[in-house]
Amino acid sequence: MTQNLILASSSPFRRELLTHLQIPFTCISPDVDETPFSNELPQQTALRLAQEKAKKVGVTHTDALIIGCDQVATLDNLQLGKPLNHDNATKQLRMMRGREVIFYSALCLYNANTKNMQAEVVPYVVKFRNLTDAQIESYLLKEQPYHCAGSAKSEGLGIAIIEKMIGEDPNALIGLPMIALVSMLQNEGLAVI
């Protein structure tokens, strides 16, 4: 591979997933305003932000393949962002208990050299258990998922608050749709295996 591979993310979860492909890469955190536009659908927000992150890194790394990602969680078309603190996470989980939440994970692979961009949104549905306030409090104190969309980490203790998951790629729920990424990398001439 002649081009460098860059993950345009500061997420330790995405970085961990990408290591599974056993391809050398670096991480650069793009500074992008993640505020949704008014009247923007959740999947549009996720896709736009994934593309913006990849292109922003591409400005200074003009010969790299850049992976941009974003995830938006929705309940009844209401966007659920990262809670950032205990009170917001408590409110989110109370609202989500016993209900289905759709996580839209957007992936973009941008070739900064050729300007070729591949992008896709991979949805994943999560049904949460009908949790008591005490269960919500116990979970949040143990895991503190304050930087996760939807206040839950399915790859950790969050699996205990989930009743059912529906989707094509469980990695999409963690924030990096790996199945789609492998295809995109192959389209750029980078065979994983």
WOFEN-V656703 format. One line per field, one symbol per residue. phi: phi as a letter, one per 30 degrees, with the letter a starting at -180 (. if undefined). burial: b if it has 9 or more other C-alpha atoms within 8 Angstrom, else e. Layout:
phi: ???
burial: ???
This chain:
phi: .cddcbcdacddddeddddddhcdabcbddcbdcddddicdedddededddddddddddcbdbccbccbabbcbbhiddcdddiadddddddddddeibcccccccbbcccddcidbcbaccdbcbcdddddedddddddddchddcceiibcddbdeedcccabbldbdddddkbdddddedddddcicddb
burial: eeebbbbbbbeeebbebbbeeeeeeebbebeeeeeeeeeeebbebbbebbbbbbbbbbeeeebbbbbbbbbbbbbeeebbbbbeebebbbebbbebbbbbbbbbbbbbbbbbeeeeeebbbbbbbbbbbebeeeebbebbeebebbebbbbebbeebbbebbbebeeebbbbbbbbbbebbbebbbeeeeebe
